[in-house]
Amino acid sequence: MPTNGLHQVLKIQFGLLNDTDRYLTAESFGFKVNASAPSLKRKQTWVLEPDPGQGAAVLFRSSHLGRYLSAEEDGRVACEAERPGRDCRFLVLPQPDGRWALQSEPHGRFFGGTEDRLSCFATAVSPAELWTVHLAIHPQAHLLSVSRRRYVHLCPQEDEMAADSNAPWGVDALVTLVFQSRRYCLRSCDSRYLRSDGRLVPEPEARARYTLEFKAGKLAFKDCDGRYLAPVGPTGTLRAGRSTRPGKDELFDLEESHPQVVLLAANRRYVSVRQGVNVSANQDEELDHETFLMQIDRETKKCTFYACIGGYWALVTHGGIQATATQVSASTMFEVEWRGRRVALKAHNGRYVCMKKNGQLAATSDFVGPDEEFVLKLINRPLLVLRGLDGFVSQRRGSSQLDANRSAYDVFHLSFSDGAYHIRGRGGGFWHTGSHGSVCSDGERPEDFLFEFRERGRLAIRARSGKYLRGGASGLLRADGDVPAGFALWEY
């Protein structure tokens, strides 16, 4: 595959949670730090950077301020340094329970405390000096083995996960990181959890929970026995090996998971490249050749469609569409018009893509009719995690209502129905809209929701009322948005 932005390693951002379940916060006023926040938002998000001196120390940079955490000799801490100095260097000391102790490298003291009483003056580690790492990125991604340069995917026949795929193609390559009891689980696309012996189990048991460790921007997963996940053997089966220190074999990259879609034309056939480079609606089943990676340009909001044969859809002579382009250009960009349960695609020549009588696609139409409309189905999100501007979507404890401002997320189940989607919550109930636009997760029957992929990595969800789902000041998820922007866009 060409790069062209298809394989993009996610920048690891995280929060640090103390012993009283409060997050380390960098304040703009006075560049002070405290541990008072009950949820993970912008001010609580940090980036780990290596020490420029190539030593064992690391730097903690506030992603909100762009400044560095520092500790002076007298124990005073702040987040004021625009450039990292000597007092900004910390050693990360992982503890047996998976938490971190942070030690000032130049002064040898430990960082901790509660509320606004934080200092770096402790001579020994107590519970007040222990921090839990909570990832601040969207938890659904592709996992790439650094040593093998192969992607992890579910192997249903062998009942395992293995790092043996050249490309993260299809639903099997989706991995969901689940935060459980201050550790992380790896959840496969069929809702099972990877245990350290390589088996997939239905529940996140103790041996299916891992401590995250960072090394040079890469991730390592340490099990409860202190061993690390690694691809093992010729098939790359993922399980805990013998190593008690993370080397190259135990390191992974997290890569952004772009939407993968299939398109159904008016002839009830799937759009495909099975018979060559011509993009045609001529197949009765949806397999790899009928799956396309859909990527949205950040500036123009137009889409590209990448095929498994190694090319982007491109506008060619006489309006034809072929999957031959190896680079993104104006001819590979398509504007998507959202038309309820259907979509229309407008090519660079200003004309709509239509299905010709022989099934081939061509951008030759000036108007949208049945032959210009397609059903677009998202196939690589059977499990759905939504994050908005204020936080993740999660069911309120003791209620069927959904919050849109949580630092912990629920994993919802997604199913497709003729251009619409049904969403099921943790108790098996369906999402539905109630009075005054409230959204609940206890429906006995499914309600149709329309997905519109409006920006890169973000979608809008439209309820049957025609309103968009959005967060807001109340913290509740509501179907009262008029435009698909701002609080009505969701990372997925």
N, C-alpha and C positions, 0 to 999 in steps of 0.2 A: 504493500500500500504506500502511496506517497504520503508525506506528512501533511502539508497543507492545513495544519491545525486539527487533523483527525485524531492524533495521539498527543494529548496535552496532559502532562503531569499536573495534578492538583497541588497548589501551594498548601502545605499543612498548617492550618490555623486551629487554635485550641483555646479552651478556658482552663483555669486552674481552680479546683474546688477544694476548700479547706475542710477541716474536721467538723465544722459546724454547718456544712453544706452551703457555704457562701463563696462567691466567685471573686477572685482577685480582679480589682477594678482600677483602671488608670483614669483619673479625673483631669479634665481640662484646666480647671481652676487650681492654680498653684502646683500643677503637675504632681499632685499627691496620689498615693495609692491607699486603697482600703480593701477589706473583704466583707462587704455589706450586701452585695447584690444577690438576690435569690435566684436569678435566671441569667442565662448566657446571651448577652447582646453585644453591640459593637464595642462598648467600653470595656467589656470583659474578654475581648479576643486578643490573643497573643500569637506571635510568630517566633519560632526558634531559629536562630542563626548560628553558624559555626564561628568560633573565635578566629579573627583574621590571622592571629599568630600561630594557627595550626595546632594548638594545644588541645587538651581534653575539655577545656572550658567552653561554654556556650553563652549566647546573648539572648535576652528576652526583649523583643521589640513589640510595643503596643501597636496593633494594626489600626487603632483609632487615632492615635497621636503621631505615629511614626517615630516615637522616641523610645529610649532604652531604659529598662529597669536598672537601678544602681543601688549599691549599699556602701555607705561610708564606714570608716573604722569604728566610729562610735555607735554603729547599728542603725543610723537613720537611713530610710529608704525613700526613693522618689522615682518618678518616670519623666525626667527632665532632659537627659542627655540627648542632643541631636546626633552626636557621633559617639560611638562606643569607646569609653576610656577604660582605665584599669579597674575602676570600681564596678564596671558593668559585667565583669566576668563571673560566671557561676558554674559550679560543678553540679551535675544532676546525678543523684545517688538513688537508684531504684531500690525500693524496699521489698521484702518478701511478699507483702500483701498487694504489691503492684503500684503503690503510691510512690511519689517522688519526695526526696528531701533535697532542698536547694541550699548549697553551701557557697558562700562567697569565697572565690578562689584566693584573692589577695589577703583576706582577713581571717579565713577559716571558721567563721561563724555561720549559723543556720538561720534561714529566713522563715518567719511564721508570725502567728498572732491571730487576733480576731478583730472584726469591725474596723475602726480606724486606729487600732493599736497594733500596727504591724512594725516589726523591726527585724534586723538581721544581726542579732547579738547572742543568740542561744549557743551554748558550748556543746550541747548534746541534743539529739533528736527526741522530741516528745510528740504526742498526737497533734499539738498546735503547729508543729513544723512539717507536717505531712500534707501533700497536695495530690489530688486525683486529676489526671488528664482527661478532659472532655473535648472531643473533636468539635470544631465549630464549622466544619464543612458539611455539605450535603452528604449523607451516609451511603448513597448508592453510587457505585463506581465500578471500574474494571481494575483487576489486580494483576500486575505484571511482575513476573519473577525477574529480578535484576540479573542473576547469573545465567539463566537460560534464555532470556528474552522471549519468553512465551507467556501467554495469558492463561489465567486460571479460569476454568469453566466446570460446570457440572457434567459428570459422565453418568447418566442414569443407568446404563447397562452394567457398569462396574460398581455402581452405588458409591461413588467417591467424587472428590473434586481433584482436578489435575491441572498442572501448568504445562500444557503441551499444544496449545493453540497458537497459530501464527497471527491470528487476528481475532478481536473480541466480537465475533459475529453471532447474532442470534441471542435469544433470551437466556441461553445457558451461561453466557459470559457475565451476567449481572451478579454482583456481590453486594449484599446489604450489611453494613456494620451496625450491630445492635448493642447499645450501651446497657449493660445489665450488671447490677451489683458492683458498680465502679470498675468494671472490666468490659471488654468488647467481645462479642460473638460474631462469627462469620456465617451469615444466613444465605443459603442458596436460593435460586429462583423458585424452587418448589417448597420453600418455607421450612427446610431442615437446617440443622446447625452442624458445623464441622467440629467433631471431637478430636482431641489431640492424637488419637490412634488412627486417624484417617477415616473413621466411620461417620456417617451422617445420621443424626439423631433428631427426634421430633421436638425435644425441649432443650432449652439452654442450660444444661446441667453444668456442674462445676468444671468438668474436664473439657467443656466446650467454651470456656471463657478465657480470655487472653489479656495480658497486660501489654499495652503499646509501648514500644521504645522507638526513638528516633535516632538515626545515624546518617549524617550527611544528607539530610532531606529525604531519606528513605524510611520505610516502616519495617519494624520487626514485631512478631507476635510471640510472646512468651507464655507458656502454659503454666499450670499450677505446680508443676514439678521443676520449673526453672529451665525447661528446654524450649527450643524455638521451632516454629513451623518452617518447613522447607520442602521443596519438591524432591521426591525420593524415587530412585530407580529410573529405568528407561521411559516409563510412561509419565513421570513427573507427579506421581501421587502426592497430594498435599497432606503432610502429617508432621508431628514433632519428631525431629531427628535426635541425634546424640549430643549436639552442640549445646553448651551452656553459655556461649558467647555468640552474638550475632556477627557472622561473616557475610561474604557476598551471597552465599547460597541461601541465607536466611532473610535477605532484604527484598522488599517489594516496593514498587511504585503504585500509587493510586492514580488512575487516569479518568478523566471526565467521560461519562457515559452519555453519548448523544442519542437522541431518539432514533430507533429503527422502525420502519413503517412498511406496510404493504398497501397497495392501492388496487381497488376493485373498480373496473370500468362499467359502462352501461350495459355491456354484453354479458355481465356477471362473470367475467374472466379476470384473472389477476394480471396486473402489469408485470412484465418479466423480461429478462435478458437471456433466457435459457437457450434460445435458438441463434444467438449471436449478438452483435452490438446494437442492432435496432431495438429500440424500446417498444414493446408490443403488448397488448392485452390479449393473451392467447393461452393462459394456463388455468387449470382447474384446481390446483392446490398451491399452498403458500409454503415454499421452502427457501433455501438460500438465494436462488436466482430471482425470487420474487420479493426479496427483502432489500430495502434501500436505507442507507444511513442518511438521515436528514439533518443538515446543519444550517443554522440561521446566521446570517451575517449581522454583526453587532450594529453596524451603521445603517445599512439599507433595509434591514429586516427581511431581505429576500432569502430564499432557500436554495441549497444545492442538494442533489440526490446522488449518492455514491453507491455503485453496484459492486457486488462481490467479485466480478470479473476484473476489477481494478480500474474503473473509469467513472467519471462524473457524467450525468446526463448533460448533453450539449446540443444547442441549436445548430443545425447544419444546413446545407443548401436546400432550398425550396421548403424550408420550415420543418424538416425532419428532425427527430430526436434520437440521438445515438449516445451510448454510454462509452465514449472514447476519450474524453478529456482527462489528462493527467494533472492539470493545474486548474485552479479556480480562476474564472474570468467572467466578463459580462455575459458571454454566451451560455455559461453554466448556471446563471442565476434565474430563479423563477419567483414571481410574486404570487403568494397564496391568497385567494379570496375565500373567506369562511362563509359558507352558505348553509347554515344549519347543520344537518347531518352529512352534507356533501362539501367538497372543495372544488374550486376551479384554479387552474394554474396559468399564469400569463408569462410568456417568454420575453426575451430581450427585444424581439421585434415588435412588441406591443400587441401580439395576438395570443389568443387562448389556445392551450393545448387541447386537441380533440382526438377522438378515436376514429380512425378511418375504417372503411368497410372491411379491410383485410386485418384489422386489429392493431395496425401500427399507429403510434402516436405522432402527431405533427402539430406544430404551432401555426395554424392557418385560419383560425376562426376569429371573427370580429365580435361575436356575441356568444353568450353562454346559453346552451340548450342541454338536453340530456346527454349528448355525446361529449360535451365539455365538462361534465361533472363526474367526480370520482369519490368513492368512499375511501377515506384515509384512516388506517387502523394502526395504532401504536402497539408493537408486539413485545418490546423488551422492558415493560414495567408491570409484570403480574403482581408485584408488590409495590405499593405507592407510598412515598414519604413526601410530604408537602412542607415547604418552608417559605414564609412570607417576610415582609419587612420587619415584623415584630417578633418573629420566631416560628416555631414549628406548629403544625396542626396536631392536636391531641384531644382525646375525649376527656371531658371534665370528670374528675373522680366523683363517683356517686351520682352521676347524671348522664343523660344521653346527649347533652349539648357538646358542641365542639369548640375548643379554644383555638385561637390563632396566634398565640403569643408565648408558647411554651418553649423551654430550653430542652426538654425531653420530647421525643417524638413517638407517635404511634405508627405502626406499619399497617397500612390498609390493603385489602385485596381488591384488585381491579379486574373487571370482565367487560367484554365488548358486546354491543348489540346494535347492529345496523347503523353505524355512524355515531352512536352514543356510548356512554360508559356507565356501568353500575359499580358502586363503591361500597364495600362491606367493612364494618368496623371490627374491633377486637372481640366482641361478643357474638359476631355473626349477623348482627342487624345491618340493614342497608341504610345508606345516607338518604335523607329526604328533607325537603324544605317544609317548615311549619309556618305558624302564624308570624306575621311581621318580618318574614324573611329569615328566621332562625334556621340553622341547619343542625339536624340531629342524626344520631347513628343507631336508631333502634327500629327502623322500618321493617315491616314484615314482607313488603313487596319492594322490588327495586324501582328507583326513580331514575329517569334518564338525565344524564349530565353531558354537555357537549364540551369537548376539549379543543382549545384553539392555541396552537403553538406560535406565540406572538413574538418572543424574543429568544435569543440564545439561552438555553437552559431554563426558560420560564414559559409557563402556559397560563392561559386564562380558562376558567371553568364557568360555563353558563348553565343556569338552572332552567327549569321548564317555564318559569315566569319571564325568561328573557334577560334577567338580571345576572350580573357576574358575582361570583363568590369573592368576598373580600374580608380582610381583617379591619381593625379600627380601634378607636379609643376604648371601647368596652372590652376588648380582648376576645369577643365572641366571633365565630365564623358566621357571616350573614350573607344572604343572597340579595344584596341591595345596591350593587355597583352598576353604574351606567356605562362606564368605559373600561376596556381591558388594559388598565395601566395602574402603576403605583401599587396600592394595597390590594389590587385585584389580580396581581401577577404572582405566580408561585414557582419556586424552584421545585423540580420534580426528579 
